[in-house]
Amino acid sequence: MDKKHKDILLKIADNLLDKDVEAIKFYYSQQIGYGHLEKIKTPIELIQTLEHRMLLGINNYDDFVEILNKIGRNDLANYFSKTLSSPESSSRTSSKKDTSEVCTALKKYYRENYRKINEIQPPLKVPASVDLMNNFVDLCIVDAVNTQIDVVFNFERKKFLEKQMNYTPISYSEIFMKEKSVILISGIAGIGKTWLLRKCLLDWSNNLIWKNVELVFYLECRRLNQYQNISNINELLNVFYKDIINDFDISTHSTLFIIDGLDEFKYLHELINCSLSCNYPIVNVLTEIRKYKYVVAGRVHAIDQYQSISTEDCDKINIQIMGFNEGGINNYIENNVLEEKKDVVKATLKESAIAKSMSSVPFFLSFMCTIISNSKSLYKNSFLTMTDLYANIFLLFLQKHIIKNNESIFQFMKNNSNKEYILNICKIAYQLFVENKVFFSKEDIQTFIIDFDKNEETFFGFIERIETSLGEYIYQFAHLTIMEFCASIYAYNCLSSEEIVTNEKLKSCLSMICGLTNKNLNSSLKFLVNLNPLKQTCEDSLLLFSIFVGIYRIPAEYFFSRSIAL
């Protein structure tokens, strides 16, 4: 924003009354939360805050003028509009960049910022990041048309992954060299969708793919959730790429959008049911993006719903990521596991059906290598079920980031205050999970964990604190899979079977919740159940019955015929 426009805003501030400040705060509170505006008392503080929040940028002056009219300050609205429309003011557009400048800046930005992807748990021999340019292992990519139904209606991920080698893979070059108008990418959590998208960004930046596309913009749905009131594409890009595009108009240029994490989009239901009236402008923006070339990635259920609204007659390809192939798994072990542990890792992956099937998922393979390598006396069948695998990952976080000493999990869990600590972590995860909040503020947590402010540091490890460009902090769970598992632990320990079955938000957690009923004494799960002394004991068989009969419509007689096995 140039000096002329800063002077205009300062003039506005000089003429605002205290009641005007409160009224303007009310209108903007829906966008940035009243907690961030509550302490503001003076007009200049308000204007500066709105500037920092990018709510008084070139593309949203009209919103501010409209608010001034709404609060009865037509004089200031008229002054603002008249000054902005003057010849001197309109000269601000003369600094726009041309296409080649924007393209060059975008490619440089991606090469500098997306070359490496941090892993949650560092590999054991190399730095804590994966270099996509040099170490990227091609994922197994297949035609999603043949796999979609299998995944949507499959209760066990293990069976889905066992089918991996039965599908005919499609080469990376066949998909991305041909410049399809629409590419839909699906896959389970942690399978490598984001790795693939960022490799695409790097390859475009190095002129290897999409050679006829002038501009490529990468947008994460977890971040889009914070900007529900953005109403058009140019405004959106001026938020995420403001230093690069400088109010550049993309409408007449060959542009491709990459949308990552569709399942994390808070307004997915509104986006899919686009015929419904929608109160969230950001939904209209994602609808508008379909006028351009675009790539959308997300979990299978989200992409399965989304493809029903994508244009049928366009040049489209629907693919699914199946994780590492066998060569990729072996390559990862060779490069990231200590020499003396390689045989142990390979033997475990061979002997455990779950470990073998889940090793194709980069997220799980990384953790399993770490868990196996670090353990001196790994329980036999520690990866007996998916939930066992989740539990081992959860306990690894606990040991490495919370306990940070030689105390065993068994000793740690004998202390009731430690059980309460874990239950609090899981409560935070559950509350945020059902509200579909990926990023959250301290105020969000304090609504149900009153003393979080005093004990904030103790939650780090599971929860990460991120400093924004404005010097404030937001929070997120270290990984959505961990957050989902924690939500399952809370549901199992604190909710009735009826509450679990009727909660639509818990559908993706049901297999984990069922897995917590495992009473195997050698299982790590024993440390994560019975955490809540206030909950009355409930037969696990009743919980399983409720889930299988109530949600999956399995006949009761089938359940009872299999009850011994369960």
Beta strands, then each sheet from edge to edge (+ up, - down):
strand 1: 116-118
strand 2: 129-131
strand 3: 139-143
strand 4: 182-186
strand 5: 215-220
strand 6: 255-260
strand 7: 293-298
strand 8: 316-324
strand 9: 463-467
strand 10: 473-477
sheet 1: 1+ 2-
sheet 2: 3+ 8- 4- 7- 6- 5-
sheet 3: 9+ 10-
end
